[in-house]
Amino acid sequence: MRAFFFGSSAFSVPSLEAIRSSVSHVVTKRPKPKGRGYLLEDNEVKQAAARLGIPLIEIDSFKEEAAREAAALKPDLLVVASFGLIIPKWFLEVPAVGAINVHPSLLPKYRGPSPIQWVLWNGERETAITIIKMSERMDAGNILYQEAQPIVPDDDAASLMDRLARRSGEIVPGIVSDIAVHGMPEGTAQDDAEATFTPIITKEMGHIDWNTGSLEVVRQVRALALWPTAYTYLDGQLLKVSKASLTDGQSGEPGQVLDVTKEGVVVAAGDGPVVIAEVQLQGRKRMRAYEFGKGYRNLVGKKLT
């Protein structure tokens, strides 16, 4: 059975590596120019395909010729994991066996592009790895396999994604092997009435509103640890906040820096303090907030906005 693997992020890589012997081609999103120099940066899947020696197809849209050329190769199965583009019905009908998708949520909850971020932001205690038979509706296909995964208190988007990605890499080979032998199973239909959807994450969502509750701020920081990173402003300069937790102590005006301790910089939120553990000031490297706080003149008493 010849499988095409569709993926564009670090989450995709363990699954690709695990089924590499079945994959004839990898399809990924074409990189976009980044930074001041508008440089093209290969994504993790492109790098993995090169390392594994698997032919690569890059596309921006299924309207372009590269997509037609990929369809002409007539794969037997599509395996999709964090691809980043909606695969249209005409392409889903190309493979003789069908298409499966690896989705990191407890479907039908958290359909859409950002399930890992939103389960953290919403304070969920568990998520899942769900493998579905793909349909033209986003993340709405029949469930072939589902395994709940706990969310631990200190999880952020990076740690949760890594754990789900590695576990997916352990699950997918068995699913693909079973399909190769027995064909595509029917699976279990999702209850659309139970479905929830995740909006795409934007850079603006990273701006911390210190008037919100301390728990909300901590969840925001953890949810956005991969991108765009939660941020605030200090003396007019962008200050990224990559780690934060709840703490006890004095209260103050929302956004006011209350103290610098070995745990980090203590800041007042709407209903209590938050301790920031790692920061990155505009134009500087990421560092421990304690070291930053000790080196930033007259930080205590300043207001983050």
Order of alpha helices (4+ residues) and beta strands (2+ residues): beta-alpha-beta-alpha-beta-alpha-beta-alpha-beta-alpha-beta-beta-alpha-alpha-beta-beta-beta-beta-beta-beta-alpha
